[in-house]
């Protein structure tokens, strides 16, 4: 006569198969039960696994509910045992769903200690991650087969989902202080041996280096300003100083201008030829000579330009990692932050998206251990304020998200009082042709102002003591246009008589 009870027990022990994928889902029900049992017999066990597993880490739904009850008890600083867990489940109305008090007793009765709970928790976390990746891959495959969907959007959404999975499952372990002390002392010794005490990448501006000691590894630096203040000119001047003068590899991500427009600006900066002449090619003989002489400084410079419009934070991560790995890039610039997006992720509003982008940039700087300089727009509030001080930008003027200020290690404002017809700082100092680099936030040092000379006709910022060359009468001292896919995208043409030889 068949044993119905044995058949029932065998059926109960059968591992569930998820028919969605046609494969046995990665899971370990025995380890799930061991972990839950250990949590109910050892009051210190939860602190060991709380950063490793979450309710959704468990495969079996009733085990998810039991862990949630244990989690709630710990958050409320209440004792955890079979009685309190059963009572918590009763309050939540799920006690019968998990199998009643009998299942709670069964969980703890087969566990002698919590000796291996951390290892078991890691096993469950790995199984959960594998299930997430299977689900992710299935969604990507389904969307890729759907011919009604734009494949670029499918790819961006896939990047966003994969980024979310990696962020949620990333766990930073602690570090004992000794190796960190050794690293800090090593940096200190290098700084003492270098001229000017620089520990980071030189900016090329002495007064600014006095404040920053150079651009520091893992820092997120925001360079902000209103339109026409010269943010891009300042960024390109920094890029020129870093890559041309100091030969440090730099990546420049331009979301606003294409690569030819950027290079034209660099040529204007280095060769001291006005922007309009580079666009129309009407150079005088001495300007052709100056071009031939100075453009060689740009040739071979370790500057890597990416002008992908609408760049997503996920594309940036991929490209930045490759540039650091293959080209040895030491610093990244982005022009500008508000033109980036986080496609593939859901947001209630634009502020949430900008917050995610800002936070991701800071995380990328830490991951790659290099400084990231991101340009940012300011809102219009500054235009409505009066007086010399009223026109000075403030941290509250950062556009679209307070998270930018929070995430940044340093916030710099590019400010030209002359633009607002302010020619004197109130202390008798002439501000014509000058720009203030306002260090409004500095997590590692002092704040203050750095005064630079602004050469709009050459799209260049320079140290005040570098000398001033009067602009040519035709220059007008204007900043070159900043646009995407403009009409004048062609580089300069060589003269008809004496072509340039590189």
Residue, then its C-alpha position, 0 to 999 in steps of 0.5 A: x500500500x503506497x505511503x501517501x505521507x512520504x509522497x506528500x513530503x517528497x512533493x514538499x521537498x521538490x525545488x520550485x522551477x520558474x517556468x518563465x525561463x525554463x530553467x531552475x532558478x539559482x537558489x538554495x532553500x536549505x541555506x535560506x532556512x539555516x540563515x533564518x534559524x541562526x538569526x533567531x538563536x543568536x542576537x548578534x547574527x543580524x549585525x553580521x548579515x544586515x549589509x549583505x542580504x535583504x528580504x528580496x535576497x531570499x527566493x522563497x516568498x515565506x522566507x522573505x516575510x520572515x526575514x522582514x519580520x526579523x529586520x523590523x524587530x532589529x530596527x525596533x531594538x527588540x529581542x529576536x527569537x521564535x516567539x517574538x518573530x511569530x508575534x511580529x508576523x501575526x501583527x503583520x498579518x502574514x503568520x499563516x502565510x509562512x506556515x504558522x508557528x510550526x514553521x518558525x519552530x522548525x527553522x530554529x530546531x535544525x540550527x546549532x549555531x550561527x558560526x557560518x552565517x556570514x558565508x551562508x549570507x554571501x551564498x544567498x547574495x550571489x544566488x540573488x544577483x544571479x537571478x537578477x542578471x537572468x531577469x535582466x538578460x531576459x528583458x533585454x532579449x525581449x526588447x531586442x526582438x521587438x522591432x517596434x522599439x528604437x534599438x538605441x533606447x533599448x541599449x540605453x535602458x539596458x545600460x541603466x538597468x545594469x547600472x542599477x543592479x551593480x549599484x544596489x549590490x556594491x558593498x564597500x568593505x572597511x579598511x584598517x587604518x595602517x595602509x591608509x596612513x602609509x598612503x597619506x604619508x607618501x602623498x605628503x612626502x611627494x608634496x614636500x618634494x614638489x615645487x609649490x607643494x602640489x599633490x595633484x594635477x597642476x591647474x596652470x594658474x599659480x594662485x589657484x594651485x595655492x588653494x587647491x594644491x592641484x586637482x586631487x584624485x577622486x575629487x568631483x569639481x563643479x565649474x559653474x557660471x551664467x551663460x557668456x561668463x566663459x566656462x568653456x573657455x576656462x575649461x579649455x584653458x585648463x585642458x591646454x595647461x594640463x595636456x600641452x604644458x604638463x603633458x598629462x592625458x585628459x579626456x574632454x566630453x563635450x555635449x554642447x560643441x562638436x570636436x572641430x569647434x573645440x579644436x578651433x577654440x584650442x587653436x585660437x588659445x594656443x596660437x593667439x589668433x582671433x576666433x572669427x579669423x579661424x572661422x573665415x580663414x582670413x589670416x594675415x601673413x604673420x598670423x599664418x606664421x604664428x599658426x605654423x609655429x605654435x600649432x605644433x604644440x597641440x600636435x600629439x597633445x594627450x587630449x581625447x575629445x568625445x562630442x557625443x550629444x546627449x551623453x548618458x551617465x552610463x555611456x560616460x562610465x564605459x568610455x571613461x573606464x576605457x580611456x583610463x585603462x587604454x590611454x592613461x587618462x588622468x583627468x576628465x572634463x565634462x561640458x556640461x552636466x545639465x546636458x547629460x541624462x540617465x536614460x533607462x532609469x525612472x525619475x519623478x522629475x528632472x531634479x531627481x535625474x540631475x541628482x543621480x547624474x551628480x552622485x554617479x559622477x562622484x562615484x566614478x571619480x572615486x572608482x577611477x581615482x582621478x579628478x572629474x571636472x564638470x561644468x554646470x549652469x546657474x539659474x537666473x536668480x543672479x540676474x535679478x540681484x543688484x549691486x556688486x555683491x548681488x551679481x556674485x554667484x552663490x551655491x544656491x544658484x546651482x541649477x536644477x539640483x541641490x545635490x550638485x553642491x552636496x556631491x561636489x568636493x569643490x565648487x568654482x564659479x567663473x564670474x566676470x563683473x565687467x559683463x554686468x558693467x561693474x569695472x571696479x571691485x569697490x576697493x579701487x581695483x580695475x576689473x576690466x578684462x579680468x575674471x574672478x574664479x570664486x572657490x565657493x566650496x572646498x571640502x579639503x581646504x580654504x575658499x576664496x577668489x582667484x583673479x585671472x586675465x580674460x582674453x575673450x578674443x582668444x577664448x583664454x584665461x591666463x595669469x595676470x602677470x603673464x603679460x597682456x597683448x592688446x587684441x586686434x581691432x577686428x576681434x571685438x573681444x567676443x567669446x566664440x559661439x557655442x552651438x551644436x552642429x553649427x554652420x562654421x564647423x570646418x577648420x582653418x584653410x591653409x594659405x594659398x602660397x605657403x602651406x603649413x607643414x607638420 
